[in-house]
Amino acid sequence: MAQSINNVTLLGRAGRDIEMRYTSSGIAVGNLSIATSVSWKKDGEWEEATEWHNVVAWRDVAEKASHIQKGDRVFVQGSLKTEKWTDKEGNERSGVKINATTLLCIYENEKAEPPQEEPGEPSQEWPDDDIPF
């Protein structure tokens, strides 16, 4: 049987503070929108296009990301999930979410203090010079 891959990696900006909630059984769920942009030069002028991505994180991934705020630089890894629903007017709708397996805030200066980490955890801070864009 052939294998398939459903993997997405994004580096963008949080469009709003992460929205934390808990299921009735106490499982943490975090929802966030991430903006990614690309720029190019056309006829001597710079143009830019922005894509918005809906991200959902569960359990400890959500808990560790609960401090993310609008404008923060965010690194996301996960898989794509298409959802279908019927809106209030009875129209069939669909959308794509990213189920995050990794959701990290990227700290860009000394003024931003990362949350305290437990010993042995990998750092959530990525220096800008290690990111290839």
Secondary structure, DSSP 8 states (H G I E B T S, - for coil): -------EEEEEEESS--EEEE-TT--EEEEEEEEEEEEEEETTEEEEEEEEEEEEEEHHHHHHTTT--TT-EEEEEEEEEEEEEE-TTS-EEEEEEEEEEEEEEE--STTS------TT-------GGGS--
